[in-house]
Amino acid sequence: MVGSIASSPAVDLSALPPPVLVEQPDFETRLAAKQARFVELTEGQFDALLESDPAMVLLEADSYDEQVSAQDFNDKANGLLLPYAEGDNLDVLGALNDVPRLVVTAATATADAVMEKDAAYRQRIQLSRHAFSVAGPDLAYKFHARSAHGDVADAVAYSPQPDDIKAKVLAVLADHAASAELVAAMTAMLETAAWPGAIQVAVQSVSGTGVPPGNVLEVVDAALQGVRPMTDFVTVQAAQPVGYDIVAEIYPFAGPDADLILTTAKDSLDTFLAANRKLGRDVACSAHTAALHVGNVQRVKLISPPADIPIDWFQFPQPTSISVTVAGTEL
């Protein structure tokens, strides 16, 4: 299943380039302008400054300081924008959208509270506008489910379509002759069918295996029941992990430290797996190969998984074992 607007915000904030909010001066251009102004103010008395002249040193220092200050101003200004805000700045943006940072684990007498990480908090702030339509749209359900408890890592809402019911009816008719059995089978099917208006919400957990405990599901269910449209019938279910093994061999070029390359490849794979551990994300062989193809790696042989693994909307990929080795070097 490919990620879509139904399971994630339409705009990927991490892919946005930082805007230039404050013009960034070129050092040589600013230095030349300051030199010209200095010559003008001194009425041409110092029109042949040497690099060793104190005035020249001051002009260079001032030009450099101007360049550093402009970059600092730009960084601070970007820190007030949602894609780049962190820490307290992100909390302020959350407050402007009436979205407080969640507590993942409450504080104890010996430990501080564990708070929601910036990446998850930033995405919830982005999703918050969808809450204006109560819980009718897909992303509104996603926002309310993710905001119900600090242990919710991801959530997806799904509603069966009329074709789903039609397919069930046709399947029953194909399996039975026109008999009394048909009536009983049709009745049983209709009683258990998920009709349009029935909203299924899958919830993935931050902690543990990713399968949320019962108390988290209860909190999410209570939150969604309080915001659902009257025509929606909401059920909350635990996400299901799809386990698979990762076995890969890498072949770096001869020369550099193979152990360092192996460590870098493993770190790159771990980063990819963490980002891909979401509901509805397929297991793509090409993505695993790309993650392992770090600097100075000539080729990657991905042994497992042997083929792409499709993931349903209520499932998430979960590697059960990871083995990455250096199988040889390339000239």
Residue, then its C-alpha position, 0 to 999 in steps of 0.5 A: m500500500v502506497g502512502s497517500i493523503a489518506s494516511s499522511p499530510a499532503v505536504d512533506l515538510s522535511a522535503l521543503p528547502p529552507p527559505v532565505l528570509v534575510e538576504q545573505p551578503d557576499f563577503e567579497t561584494r560587501l568588502a569592496a563596498k566598504q572599501a569604496r565607502f572608506v575611500e570616499l569618506t577619507e577623500g581619497q587619502f587611503d585609496a591603496l590599502l594593503e592587507s596588513d593595514p589596520a583599516m583593511v583588517l577592520l573592514e574585513a572583520d566587519s564584512y565577515d561579522e555582517q555575513v555571520s549575523a545575516q546567516d544567524f538572523n536567517d536561521k533564527a527566522n527559519g526556527l519560527l517556521l513549522p518545518y524547522a522549529e524545534g523545542d520551545n519554538l515548536d511548542v509556541l507554534g503548537a500553542l498557536n494551533d491549540v495543539p499541546r505537546l503530548v506526555v509519552t511517559a509521566a514524570t516520577a519521583t526519580a525521572d523526568a517526563v518523556m515528552e513527544k518528540d519534535a518530528a511527531y509533534r510537528q506532524r500533529i500540528q500540521l494535521s490539526r487544521h483537519a480537526f476543524s471538520v470534527a472527525g469526518p475526513d480521514l486526516a481528522y480521524k488521524f489527528h484526533a487518534r494521535s492526539a488522544h494518547g502520547d503512546v500513539a505513533d501512527a493511526v489510519a482511518y478506513s471506511p468500507q465502500p459499497d463495492d466491498i459489500k457487493a463483492k461479499v454478496l457476489a462471493v456468497l452467491a458464487d459459493h452456494a446454489a439457490s437453496a435454503e443454505l443461501v438464505a442463511a449464508m446471506t443473512a450471516m454475511l449481512e449481519t457481519a458486514a462492515w457497511p459504509g459509515a462504519i469507520q475502522v481506525a487502526v492505531q500503532s504504538v510508540s512503545g514496545t512492538g508497536v501493538p498498542p495495549g488495551n488501555v491506549l485503545e480505550v483512550v483513543d476510542a473514547a476520544l473518537q467517540g466524542v468527535r465522530p459525526m453522528t452518522d459514523f460508527v467508529t471501531v478502534q483496532a490495534a495495528q498488526p506488525v508484518g514481520y520479515d527478515i533482512v539479510a544483505e551483503i555489501y561489497p565496498f571498494a578495496g582500501p578504506d576501513a570495511d568495518l567503518i563502512l559496515t557501521t555506516a551502512k547499518d546506521s543508514l538502514d536503521t534510519f530508513l527502517a525507523a522512518n518506514r515503520k508506519l501504517g500502510r508502508d510497503v516493504a520495498c526491496s529497492a528502498h532497503t538496497a538504497a539505504l545500504h548503498v552508502g559511500n564507498v559501497q560498490r554494490v549491495k546484494l539483498i538476500s531477504p526480503p526476496a521480493d516486495i511485501p505489500i502492507d495493508w492499511f492496518q499493518f506496519p512493517q516490522p523487521t524480526s532480524i537484521s544481518v548485514t555483512v561485508a561479503g568481499t571487496e571490489l577493486 
